[in-house]
Amino acid sequence: MTLFIALAAALTVLIIVWMVWPLLRPTPLNNVSSLRLNAAIYREQLDALERDLANGTMTPADYEATRDELQLRLLDDTAEPDAPAAPTATPFWSARRTSALLALVLPLGAAGMYHFLGNPAALSPALAQAAAQEQVIQMVESLAAKLQANPDNPKGWAMLARSYKVMGRLDEAAQAYAKASEAIQNHPDFLVDYAELLALRAGNRMEGQPQELVRQALSVDPEHPSALMMSGVAAYQQGDFDRAAADWEKLLGLLEPGSEDAKVTQEYLEDARLQASKAKKP
């Protein structure tokens, strides 16, 4: 959020400077004097007349007449200019006022356009999360309404059940899974998710249907990580520590060495082996 605002502010400042600088830049002065330029031109013309007289290409009479004419023209062109006219009133929209208006309107206009056309909620993580949750809720409710109108969609019920579970609506999730039994029979992910849901509703106990669902998932995919973890939990809860250690040892071989999941599984495995060794002592 902070980076986005900083970049937007920097870009706005650059645009303002780019538009305002031509208005505030001082007008360059003309360093060339028109009087001096006219005098230099007439001097060159007089020098040319003198060369023509010296070369004999011009008679003295013509020289005198042309020189007098040039001198008169020189006096006219180098005479003091007329007094400047009285300055006109300064217009209201001067360069400074126009620059100030642009500096005010541009950022306000940009912010207003982003408010109406952009996504201001994305600037706040809390607002963005709330907007995302609201969107998810609307999607779930829309799916539920479609399934109520057309209940013969086991896969849709399975998707709805998983969504309800993520949202913490466990009772509704269990009802949806019950209607999706056909779609999840050969789907280990849904079977494990359904087993976890039933275990949560039973106080994290795996006996009964949760354990049966886990076994069904392992029959479809014997190396399903979540199914192996829950199978080990079920065995541990029933005091079958050797079975729990076997499941977790197999799971450990599937996980990336050094990962958090591997570390947790290693701890579970060592505890199961310890409990198994204690149970075997007379």
VOPANU-378227 format. One record per residue (C-alpha): x, y, z; residue number from 1. Coordinates in pm, 1 decimal. Example, Ala and Ser with C-alpha at 12.3 -4.5 7.8 and 13.67 -1.06 7.14 Angstrom:
! VOPANU-378227
@xx:1230.0; yy:-450.0; zz:780.0; k:1
@xx:1367.0; yy:-106.0; zz:714.0; k:2
This chain:
! VOPANU-378227
@xx:0.0; yy:0.0; zz:0.0; k:1
@xx:273.9; yy:245.7; zz:101.1; k:2
@xx:478.9; yy:169.8; zz:-209.9; k:3
@xx:176.8; yy:217.3; zz:-437.4; k:4
@xx:92.4; yy:555.2; zz:-281.7; k:5
@xx:455.4; yy:668.8; zz:-303.1; k:6
@xx:483.2; yy:574.3; zz:-670.7; k:7
@xx:150.1; yy:738.1; zz:-754.2; k:8
@xx:250.3; yy:1057.8; zz:-571.2; k:9
@xx:590.5; yy:1070.5; zz:-744.7; k:10
@xx:430.2; yy:1022.3; zz:-1086.3; k:11
@xx:174.6; yy:1294.7; zz:-1013.8; k:12
@xx:449.0; yy:1539.4; zz:-909.9; k:13
@xx:646.4; yy:1467.7; zz:-1227.2; k:14
@xx:339.9; yy:1533.3; zz:-1442.4; k:15
@xx:265.1; yy:1859.3; zz:-1258.3; k:16
@xx:624.9; yy:1980.1; zz:-1301.7; k:17
@xx:620.0; yy:1884.6; zz:-1669.6; k:18
@xx:300.4; yy:2085.3; zz:-1730.3; k:19
@xx:373.0; yy:2382.9; zz:-1503.7; k:20
@xx:738.7; yy:2448.3; zz:-1585.5; k:21
@xx:671.6; yy:2601.3; zz:-1931.0; k:22
@xx:429.5; yy:2846.0; zz:-1766.8; k:23
@xx:673.1; yy:2957.4; zz:-1496.3; k:24
@xx:990.4; yy:2953.9; zz:-1705.4; k:25
@xx:1111.8; yy:3315.5; zz:-1763.1; k:26
@xx:1093.9; yy:3443.4; zz:-2119.8; k:27
@xx:1446.6; yy:3474.8; zz:-2263.3; k:28
@xx:1553.3; yy:3830.9; zz:-2345.4; k:29
@xx:1657.0; yy:3934.2; zz:-2696.1; k:30
@xx:2025.2; yy:4034.6; zz:-2666.3; k:31
@xx:2051.2; yy:4169.5; zz:-3019.4; k:32
@xx:1995.9; yy:4546.7; zz:-3049.1; k:33
@xx:1804.7; yy:4646.6; zz:-3362.8; k:34
@xx:1967.0; yy:4992.0; zz:-3350.8; k:35
@xx:2316.1; yy:4852.8; zz:-3354.1; k:36
@xx:2221.9; yy:4610.1; zz:-3630.0; k:37
@xx:2086.4; yy:4887.8; zz:-3853.9; k:38
@xx:2394.0; yy:5102.3; zz:-3792.8; k:39
@xx:2624.6; yy:4816.7; zz:-3888.8; k:40
@xx:2433.4; yy:4755.3; zz:-4212.7; k:41
@xx:2450.3; yy:5120.8; zz:-4317.4; k:42
@xx:2820.4; yy:5137.3; zz:-4230.9; k:43
@xx:2886.6; yy:4848.2; zz:-4466.2; k:44
@xx:2688.6; yy:5023.7; zz:-4738.5; k:45
@xx:2892.1; yy:5344.5; zz:-4689.9; k:46
@xx:3217.3; yy:5147.2; zz:-4709.8; k:47
@xx:3094.1; yy:4996.1; zz:-5036.6; k:48
@xx:3022.8; yy:5344.4; zz:-5175.6; k:49
@xx:3373.2; yy:5463.2; zz:-5084.9; k:50
@xx:3526.4; yy:5162.9; zz:-5259.2; k:51
@xx:3320.1; yy:5232.1; zz:-5570.8; k:52
@xx:3436.2; yy:5594.0; zz:-5567.6; k:53
@xx:3798.4; yy:5493.1; zz:-5523.2; k:54
@xx:3773.5; yy:5238.7; zz:-5804.4; k:55
@xx:3621.0; yy:5495.0; zz:-6038.3; k:56
@xx:3298.9; yy:5297.6; zz:-6083.5; k:57
@xx:3099.5; yy:5587.6; zz:-5934.4; k:58
@xx:3122.0; yy:5957.0; zz:-6004.3; k:59
@xx:3174.8; yy:6200.6; zz:-5715.5; k:60
@xx:2827.3; yy:6348.4; zz:-5775.8; k:61
@xx:2659.6; yy:6007.9; zz:-5754.4; k:62
@xx:2867.3; yy:5927.3; zz:-5448.7; k:63
@xx:2757.1; yy:6243.8; zz:-5272.2; k:64
@xx:2392.3; yy:6191.2; zz:-5355.5; k:65
@xx:2389.6; yy:5823.9; zz:-5249.4; k:66
@xx:2581.0; yy:5897.6; zz:-4929.6; k:67
@xx:2337.0; yy:6172.7; zz:-4832.0; k:68
@xx:2043.4; yy:5939.1; zz:-4890.8; k:69
@xx:2201.0; yy:5663.6; zz:-4678.6; k:70
@xx:2273.8; yy:5908.5; zz:-4399.8; k:71
@xx:1911.8; yy:6025.2; zz:-4394.2; k:72
@xx:1786.1; yy:5669.4; zz:-4384.4; k:73
@xx:2032.8; yy:5591.2; zz:-4105.5; k:74
@xx:1903.4; yy:5883.6; zz:-3899.9; k:75
@xx:1545.6; yy:5767.8; zz:-3947.2; k:76
@xx:1615.5; yy:5404.8; zz:-3852.2; k:77
@xx:1833.1; yy:5486.1; zz:-3550.2; k:78
@xx:1605.7; yy:5752.8; zz:-3407.2; k:79
@xx:1469.7; yy:5703.3; zz:-3054.0; k:80
@xx:1156.8; yy:5487.5; zz:-3061.4; k:81
@xx:824.3; yy:5621.0; zz:-2957.1; k:82
@xx:732.4; yy:5595.3; zz:-2591.5; k:83
@xx:581.2; yy:5258.7; zz:-2515.7; k:84
@xx:210.3; yy:5236.9; zz:-2476.1; k:85
@xx:69.4; yy:5218.6; zz:-2126.4; k:86
@xx:71.6; yy:4860.8; zz:-2005.5; k:87
@xx:-257.1; yy:4679.3; zz:-2026.5; k:88
@xx:-422.2; yy:4532.7; zz:-1718.7; k:89
@xx:-281.3; yy:4197.5; zz:-1609.0; k:90
@xx:-525.1; yy:3917.4; zz:-1703.4; k:91
@xx:-678.7; yy:3719.6; zz:-1420.3; k:92
@xx:-547.6; yy:3384.1; zz:-1547.2; k:93
@xx:-180.2; yy:3466.2; zz:-1521.0; k:94
@xx:88.7; yy:3201.7; zz:-1558.4; k:95
@xx:125.6; yy:3169.2; zz:-1180.8; k:96
@xx:-246.3; yy:3130.4; zz:-1119.0; k:97
@xx:-277.2; yy:2877.4; zz:-1399.8; k:98
@xx:15.8; yy:2681.0; zz:-1255.0; k:99
@xx:-139.0; yy:2683.8; zz:-908.2; k:100
@xx:-471.6; yy:2563.8; zz:-1049.5; k:101
@xx:-303.6; yy:2275.2; zz:-1234.0; k:102
@xx:-106.1; yy:2178.1; zz:-923.3; k:103
@xx:-435.3; yy:2158.1; zz:-729.9; k:104
@xx:-663.9; yy:2001.6; zz:-989.7; k:105
@xx:-433.1; yy:1725.1; zz:-1116.0; k:106
@xx:-385.6; yy:1532.5; zz:-789.7; k:107
@xx:-748.0; yy:1583.4; zz:-686.1; k:108
@xx:-869.2; yy:1471.7; zz:-1027.7; k:109
@xx:-643.9; yy:1165.1; zz:-1024.9; k:110
@xx:-763.1; yy:1066.7; zz:-676.8; k:111
@xx:-1126.0; yy:1114.1; zz:-776.2; k:112
@xx:-1089.9; yy:905.4; zz:-1091.3; k:113
@xx:-921.4; yy:625.0; zz:-896.7; k:114
@xx:-1198.6; yy:636.7; zz:-635.8; k:115
@xx:-1470.4; yy:585.8; zz:-898.0; k:116
@xx:-1285.6; yy:372.3; zz:-1156.5; k:117
@xx:-1017.4; yy:195.6; zz:-950.3; k:118
@xx:-1020.8; yy:-32.8; zz:-649.4; k:119
@xx:-951.1; yy:173.2; zz:-335.6; k:120
@xx:-1018.2; yy:-127.2; zz:-113.0; k:121
@xx:-704.1; yy:-291.9; zz:-252.0; k:122
@xx:-495.1; yy:-24.4; zz:-75.1; k:123
@xx:-603.2; yy:-159.0; zz:263.4; k:124
@xx:-527.6; yy:-524.7; zz:343.8; k:125
@xx:-818.8; yy:-535.9; zz:588.5; k:126
@xx:-1064.4; yy:-395.3; zz:333.9; k:127
@xx:-926.9; yy:-621.4; zz:61.7; k:128
@xx:-964.6; yy:-928.0; zz:284.2; k:129
@xx:-1318.2; yy:-829.7; zz:379.0; k:130
@xx:-1407.2; yy:-777.2; zz:13.2; k:131
@xx:-1258.6; yy:-1115.1; zz:-79.0; k:132
@xx:-1450.2; yy:-1290.5; zz:200.2; k:133
@xx:-1772.0; yy:-1124.4; zz:92.7; k:134
@xx:-1711.7; yy:-1238.6; zz:-264.2; k:135
@xx:-1645.7; yy:-1597.4; zz:-148.6; k:136
@xx:-1964.2; yy:-1596.6; zz:58.5; k:137
@xx:-2164.4; yy:-1477.2; zz:-240.4; k:138
@xx:-2014.6; yy:-1750.7; zz:-460.3; k:139
@xx:-2091.4; yy:-2020.8; zz:-201.4; k:140
@xx:-2448.4; yy:-1898.9; zz:-155.2; k:141
@xx:-2494.3; yy:-1891.2; zz:-532.0; k:142
@xx:-2371.3; yy:-2252.0; zz:-559.0; k:143
@xx:-2602.0; yy:-2357.5; zz:-276.2; k:144
@xx:-2900.8; yy:-2197.9; zz:-450.5; k:145
@xx:-2819.4; yy:-2376.6; zz:-776.4; k:146
@xx:-2789.2; yy:-2711.9; zz:-598.7; k:147
@xx:-3120.4; yy:-2659.2; zz:-421.9; k:148
@xx:-3279.7; yy:-2603.6; zz:-761.7; k:149
@xx:-3091.0; yy:-2895.1; zz:-918.5; k:150
@xx:-2991.0; yy:-3138.9; zz:-639.8; k:151
@xx:-2881.0; yy:-3417.4; zz:-875.4; k:152
@xx:-2520.1; yy:-3295.0; zz:-882.4; k:153
@xx:-2298.4; yy:-3498.1; zz:-642.9; k:154
@xx:-1979.4; yy:-3323.3; zz:-748.8; k:155
@xx:-2140.2; yy:-2985.3; zz:-683.9; k:156
@xx:-2246.3; yy:-3100.6; zz:-335.3; k:157
@xx:-1888.2; yy:-3210.7; zz:-267.6; k:158
@xx:-1752.9; yy:-2869.5; zz:-367.5; k:159
@xx:-2016.2; yy:-2698.8; zz:-153.3; k:160
@xx:-1931.2; yy:-2922.4; zz:142.9; k:161
@xx:-1562.0; yy:-2834.7; zz:123.8; k:162
@xx:-1649.4; yy:-2464.6; zz:102.7; k:163
@xx:-1875.2; yy:-2489.6; zz:407.8; k:164
@xx:-1597.7; yy:-2667.8; zz:598.0; k:165
@xx:-1346.5; yy:-2392.7; zz:519.5; k:166
@xx:-1600.8; yy:-2135.4; zz:636.6; k:167
@xx:-1651.2; yy:-2323.6; zz:965.7; k:168
@xx:-2009.8; yy:-2420.3; zz:886.3; k:169
@xx:-1952.5; yy:-2783.0; zz:985.6; k:170
@xx:-2313.4; yy:-2900.4; zz:1012.2; k:171
@xx:-2398.6; yy:-2770.1; zz:666.4; k:172
@xx:-2077.5; yy:-2921.7; zz:532.6; k:173
@xx:-2170.1; yy:-3263.9; zz:671.6; k:174
@xx:-2516.8; yy:-3242.6; zz:513.2; k:175
@xx:-2365.1; yy:-3149.7; zz:178.5; k:176
@xx:-2112.2; yy:-3435.3; zz:194.6; k:177
@xx:-2395.2; yy:-3677.9; zz:270.8; k:178
@xx:-2555.3; yy:-3575.7; zz:-60.5; k:179
@xx:-2223.3; yy:-3613.0; zz:-244.6; k:180
@xx:-2146.9; yy:-3974.3; zz:-152.0; k:181
@xx:-2138.6; yy:-4089.2; zz:-514.8; k:182
@xx:-1891.3; yy:-3818.2; zz:-618.0; k:183
@xx:-1639.4; yy:-3881.7; zz:-340.8; k:184
@xx:-1616.5; yy:-4262.6; zz:-343.5; k:185
@xx:-1307.8; yy:-4262.4; zz:-567.1; k:186
@xx:-1178.1; yy:-3919.6; zz:-474.7; k:187
@xx:-923.6; yy:-3945.4; zz:-188.7; k:188
@xx:-906.2; yy:-3569.5; zz:-130.1; k:189
@xx:-1280.7; yy:-3546.7; zz:-68.0; k:190
@xx:-1280.7; yy:-3867.1; zz:138.4; k:191
@xx:-1006.6; yy:-3736.3; zz:368.5; k:192
@xx:-1174.8; yy:-3396.1; zz:393.1; k:193
@xx:-1505.7; yy:-3562.0; zz:485.9; k:194
@xx:-1327.5; yy:-3778.8; zz:744.3; k:195
@xx:-1162.0; yy:-3473.4; zz:899.2; k:196
@xx:-1497.5; yy:-3295.1; zz:911.1; k:197
@xx:-1664.9; yy:-3585.6; zz:1093.0; k:198
@xx:-1370.4; yy:-3612.6; zz:1331.8; k:199
@xx:-1394.4; yy:-3242.7; zz:1416.0; k:200
@xx:-1762.5; yy:-3277.5; zz:1493.4; k:201
@xx:-1679.3; yy:-3578.2; zz:1716.2; k:202
@xx:-1420.4; yy:-3394.9; zz:1922.3; k:203
@xx:-1123.4; yy:-3493.3; zz:1701.0; k:204
@xx:-1195.0; yy:-3864.4; zz:1747.1; k:205
@xx:-1132.5; yy:-4091.4; zz:1446.7; k:206
@xx:-1330.6; yy:-4399.9; zz:1547.9; k:207
@xx:-1612.4; yy:-4512.7; zz:1324.9; k:208
@xx:-1697.3; yy:-4345.1; zz:995.9; k:209
@xx:-1393.9; yy:-4108.1; zz:987.5; k:210
@xx:-1155.7; yy:-4403.9; zz:1005.0; k:211
@xx:-1353.6; yy:-4594.3; zz:741.3; k:212
@xx:-1334.6; yy:-4296.8; zz:505.5; k:213
@xx:-957.8; yy:-4276.3; zz:555.7; k:214
@xx:-919.0; yy:-4644.7; zz:476.9; k:215
@xx:-1127.4; yy:-4596.3; zz:163.6; k:216
@xx:-903.2; yy:-4307.7; zz:58.8; k:217
@xx:-590.2; yy:-4523.6; zz:108.4; k:218
@xx:-744.4; yy:-4800.0; zz:-100.5; k:219
@xx:-771.2; yy:-4549.2; zz:-387.0; k:220
@xx:-427.9; yy:-4391.2; zz:-323.8; k:221
@xx:-202.5; yy:-4582.2; zz:-80.8; k:222
@xx:44.2; yy:-4291.3; zz:-72.2; k:223
@xx:-200.2; yy:-4010.5; zz:-6.3; k:224
@xx:-16.2; yy:-3793.0; zz:252.8; k:225
@xx:-319.7; yy:-3665.5; zz:443.0; k:226
@xx:-476.8; yy:-4010.3; zz:452.8; k:227
@xx:-155.8; yy:-4160.7; zz:593.9; k:228
@xx:-136.1; yy:-3891.5; zz:860.5; k:229
@xx:-498.0; yy:-3943.2; zz:968.5; k:230
@xx:-463.6; yy:-4320.6; zz:955.8; k:231
@xx:-170.8; yy:-4291.7; zz:1195.5; k:232
@xx:-375.9; yy:-4064.8; zz:1422.3; k:233
@xx:-662.6; yy:-4316.4; zz:1426.8; k:234
@xx:-425.2; yy:-4600.9; zz:1513.2; k:235
@xx:-254.5; yy:-4393.3; zz:1784.1; k:236
@xx:-588.9; yy:-4306.3; zz:1944.4; k:237
@xx:-675.4; yy:-4677.7; zz:1957.2; k:238
@xx:-340.6; yy:-4768.0; zz:2115.3; k:239
@xx:-205.7; yy:-4940.4; zz:1802.5; k:240
@xx:129.1; yy:-4760.2; zz:1817.2; k:241
@xx:304.7; yy:-4999.6; zz:1579.2; k:242
@xx:43.9; yy:-4926.8; zz:1312.7; k:243
@xx:69.4; yy:-4554.7; zz:1377.9; k:244
@xx:449.9; yy:-4570.0; zz:1348.3; k:245
@xx:420.5; yy:-4765.2; zz:1023.1; k:246
@xx:183.5; yy:-4509.7; zz:870.1; k:247
@xx:396.2; yy:-4212.7; zz:974.7; k:248
@xx:719.1; yy:-4376.8; zz:865.0; k:249
@xx:569.5; yy:-4427.9; zz:519.2; k:250
@xx:447.3; yy:-4068.6; zz:518.0; k:251
@xx:790.5; yy:-3941.2; zz:619.3; k:252
@xx:941.0; yy:-4104.1; zz:310.4; k:253
@xx:701.2; yy:-3906.3; zz:89.4; k:254
@xx:773.0; yy:-3564.9; zz:239.7; k:255
@xx:1051.3; yy:-3326.3; zz:148.8; k:256
@xx:1339.6; yy:-3372.0; zz:392.1; k:257
@xx:1378.0; yy:-3080.1; zz:629.4; k:258
@xx:1031.1; yy:-2938.4; zz:561.2; k:259
@xx:797.4; yy:-2841.8; zz:845.2; k:260
@xx:565.9; yy:-3131.6; zz:763.2; k:261
@xx:861.1; yy:-3370.1; zz:774.6; k:262
@xx:971.9; yy:-3233.8; zz:1114.1; k:263
@xx:624.0; yy:-3273.4; zz:1262.8; k:264
@xx:587.3; yy:-3624.0; zz:1119.7; k:265
@xx:928.0; yy:-3719.0; zz:1260.8; k:266
@xx:815.7; yy:-3606.8; zz:1607.0; k:267
@xx:495.5; yy:-3810.3; zz:1578.3; k:268
@xx:692.8; yy:-4112.9; zz:1458.3; k:269
@xx:940.0; yy:-4097.7; zz:1746.7; k:270
@xx:655.8; yy:-4063.6; zz:1997.0; k:271
@xx:470.6; yy:-4362.4; zz:1844.9; k:272
@xx:785.9; yy:-4575.7; zz:1860.2; k:273
@xx:840.6; yy:-4471.2; zz:2222.6; k:274
@xx:484.0; yy:-4559.0; zz:2317.2; k:275
@xx:513.3; yy:-4891.2; zz:2133.4; k:276
@xx:831.2; yy:-4979.1; zz:2321.9; k:277
@xx:666.3; yy:-4892.1; zz:2653.3; k:278
@xx:363.0; yy:-5104.9; zz:2571.8; k:279
@xx:584.2; yy:-5408.4; zz:2500.5; k:280
@xx:766.5; yy:-5391.7; zz:2834.8; k:281
@xx:639.6; yy:-5641.8; zz:3093.6; k:282
